Amino acid sequence: TDCTLSQTLQHHHISEEVVADGVRIELRGEVALLSRNVIIQGDHDERLCPDPEISTDGETKLSCNQFGAQLFFHSPGHESLIAKISNLEIRNAGQAFRLGRYAIHWHMIGNVKQSFQKNCSIHHSWNRGVAIHGVH
């Protein structure tokens, strides 16, 4: 499928083809508009920033204490928790240098046949975006 643009892109996008050991490899990234109608955002607490310019990238105010929001799912056993997460934007999340403090954390739940996470955008995270363990 061909796509013709009527104006230049707002951001630089790298795209190239290379040949390695006789194999042609296309190096391209997917480009999409990630727009979510529900946003979970940690406190940006810019008071702790030594330089006000580092507290924002122009769109998202960053947390200089690196102590962001978390979605933590834990329950005593199989099917005792149902979480359905979709179409969320999560930013300024997770907590730096703290084990188990991730933007989204599915923790030791067991079987979760009725739960899901899909179409979520996680950015400006201070730790892993998603952690899943002890979940079947």
C-alpha positions as CSV (number, residue, x, y, z in Angstrom):
1,T,0.0,0.0,0.0
2,D,1.3,3.5,-0.9
3,C,0.8,6.5,1.3
4,T,1.3,10.0,0.1
5,L,1.8,12.8,2.7
6,S,0.5,16.3,2.0
7,Q,3.0,17.9,4.4
8,T,6.3,16.9,6.1
9,L,6.3,14.9,9.3
10,Q,6.7,16.8,12.6
11,H,9.4,14.5,14.0
12,H,12.4,12.8,12.4
13,H,11.8,9.1,11.5
14,I,14.7,6.8,10.7
15,S,14.1,4.4,7.8
16,E,16.8,2.5,5.8
17,E,17.6,-0.8,4.2
18,V,20.8,-2.6,4.9
19,V,22.3,-5.8,3.5
20,A,23.9,-8.2,6.0
21,D,25.4,-11.5,4.8
22,G,23.4,-11.1,1.6
23,V,20.1,-10.6,3.3
24,R,18.2,-7.3,2.8
25,I,16.9,-6.0,6.1
26,E,14.4,-3.1,6.4
27,L,15.0,-0.9,9.4
28,R,11.7,1.0,10.0
29,G,9.6,1.8,13.0
30,E,5.9,1.8,13.2
31,V,4.4,5.3,13.4
32,A,1.0,5.8,15.1
33,L,-1.0,8.4,16.9
34,L,-1.2,7.1,20.4
35,S,-4.1,9.1,21.8
36,R,-5.9,7.8,24.9
37,N,-9.0,9.3,26.6
38,V,-8.1,8.1,30.1
39,I,-4.7,9.3,31.5
40,I,-3.1,8.1,34.7
41,Q,-0.4,10.4,35.7
42,G,2.0,10.6,38.6
43,D,2.6,13.9,40.4
44,H,5.3,15.8,38.6
45,D,6.6,17.7,41.8
46,E,8.8,20.1,39.9
47,R,9.8,21.8,43.2
48,L,12.5,19.2,43.5
49,C,14.1,19.9,40.2
50,P,17.4,21.8,40.3
51,D,16.8,23.2,36.9
52,P,13.1,24.0,35.9
53,E,13.9,23.2,32.2
54,I,14.4,19.5,33.0
55,S,11.0,19.2,34.7
56,T,9.2,19.1,31.3
57,D,9.7,17.9,27.8
58,G,7.1,20.4,26.5
59,E,4.2,18.0,26.9
60,T,4.6,15.9,30.0
61,K,5.7,17.4,33.3
62,L,8.3,15.1,34.7
63,S,8.8,14.0,38.3
64,C,12.2,15.0,39.6
65,N,11.8,12.8,42.6
66,Q,11.2,9.8,40.3
67,F,8.3,8.6,42.4
68,G,5.4,8.0,40.0
69,A,2.0,6.4,39.8
70,Q,1.4,2.7,40.0
71,L,-1.3,0.2,39.1
72,F,-0.7,-2.8,41.4
73,F,-2.9,-5.9,41.1
74,H,-2.5,-8.6,43.8
75,S,-5.0,-11.0,45.3
76,P,-4.9,-14.2,47.4
77,G,-5.4,-16.7,44.6
78,H,-6.8,-18.0,41.4
79,E,-9.6,-15.9,39.8
80,S,-10.0,-13.8,43.0
81,L,-9.2,-10.6,41.0
82,I,-10.6,-9.3,37.8
83,A,-8.9,-6.4,36.1
84,K,-9.7,-5.2,32.6
85,I,-7.4,-2.4,31.5
86,S,-7.6,-1.0,28.0
87,N,-6.9,2.3,26.1
88,L,-5.1,4.0,29.0
89,E,-2.2,6.4,28.8
90,I,0.0,6.0,31.8
91,R,2.8,8.6,32.3
92,N,5.2,9.7,35.0
93,A,4.8,6.2,36.5
94,G,6.8,3.6,38.3
95,Q,9.3,4.4,41.0
96,A,13.1,4.6,40.3
97,F,15.4,2.1,42.1
98,R,12.5,0.4,43.9
99,L,11.9,-3.3,43.3
100,G,8.3,-4.1,42.4
101,R,7.3,-0.5,41.8
102,Y,6.3,-0.5,38.1
103,A,3.7,1.4,36.1
104,I,1.5,-1.7,35.8
105,H,2.3,-4.7,38.1
106,W,0.4,-8.0,37.9
107,H,1.6,-9.6,41.2
108,M,1.2,-13.3,42.3
109,I,-2.5,-13.6,41.2
110,G,-2.5,-17.1,39.8
111,N,-5.1,-17.8,37.1
112,V,-6.7,-14.7,35.6
113,K,-8.7,-15.9,32.7
114,Q,-11.1,-12.9,32.9
115,S,-8.5,-10.2,33.2
116,F,-6.6,-8.4,30.4
117,Q,-4.4,-5.4,29.5
118,K,-4.5,-4.1,25.9
119,N,-3.9,-0.9,23.9
120,C,-2.2,0.9,26.7
121,S,0.5,3.5,26.2
122,I,3.2,3.8,28.9
123,H,5.8,6.6,28.7
124,H,8.0,8.6,31.0
125,S,8.2,5.6,33.3
126,W,10.9,5.6,36.1
127,N,11.0,1.7,36.1
128,R,9.7,-1.1,34.0
129,G,6.4,-0.4,32.2
130,V,4.8,-3.7,32.9
131,A,5.7,-6.6,35.2
132,I,3.9,-9.9,35.2
133,H,4.8,-12.7,37.6
134,G,3.0,-15.4,39.4
135,V,0.2,-15.1,36.9
136,H,-1.2,-17.9,34.7
